[in-house]
Amino acid sequence: MEAVEFQPLGVAVLTASDTRTPDTDKSGDAAAALLREAGHRIEARAIVADDLLALRAQMQAWIDAAQVDVVVSTGGTGLTGRDVCPEAMAPLVTKPIPGFGELFRFLSYQEIGTSTIQSRAEAAICSGTLFFLLPGSTGAVRLGVSQMILPQLDLRHRPCNLTQLLPRIRHEA
């Protein structure tokens, strides 16, 4: 079998929050650190208020940014009226990746039990950019990034991974 080298991707980290600041954004820090340690480039970071149109505008800006291959978002996936990340992303979705949310809730159940039903974690392809929406807790971010996102962003992961699909995804978009 032919050896495959790691391929770093450009990642943007979005924190959806009315209360977090650069000094208190522990979940965004955790996501960025895990991605950077794995070898990916953090191309951008932003904290955006829990506002549907503001979140959508930031998402669209990163879809349009050539250096951003992946967006990892923390927060805004709960059930309250201010949790609007899935709604902000919805009109931008080219193809949903339903298995991400299903697997996230399965893994999360092993840690927090039935409270995982309150999470609307999800993933999608948006015009050739991979999006992962995670809850805002640091534990949820560590779980999602380390156990799910990083393996799929590693060209060496077998039997398959999202990185190897990116050229075909973008060609179709």
HELIX and SHEET records of a PDB file:
HELIX    1   1 LYS A   26  ALA A   38  1                                  13    
HELIX    2   2 LEU A   52  ASP A   64  1                                  13    
HELIX    3   3 CYS A   85  MET A   89  1                                   5    
HELIX    4   4 ALA A   90  LEU A   92  5                                   3    
HELIX    5   5 PRO A   98  ILE A  112  1                                  15    
HELIX    6   6 GLY A  113  GLN A  118  5                                   6    
HELIX    7   7 THR A  138  LEU A  143  1                                   6    
HELIX    8   8 GLY A  144  ILE A  149  3                                   6    
HELIX    9   9 LEU A  150  GLN A  152  1                                   3    
HELIX   10  10 LEU A  162  GLU A  172  1                                  11    
SHEET    1   A 6 ARG A  41  VAL A  48  0                                        
SHEET    2   A 6 GLY A  10  ALA A  16  1                                        
SHEET    3   A 6 VAL A  70  THR A  74  1                                        
SHEET    4   A 6 THR A 129  LEU A 134  1                                        
SHEET    5   A 6 GLU A 122  CYS A 126 -1                                        
SHEET    6   A 6 LYS A  95  PRO A  96 -1                                        
END                                                                             
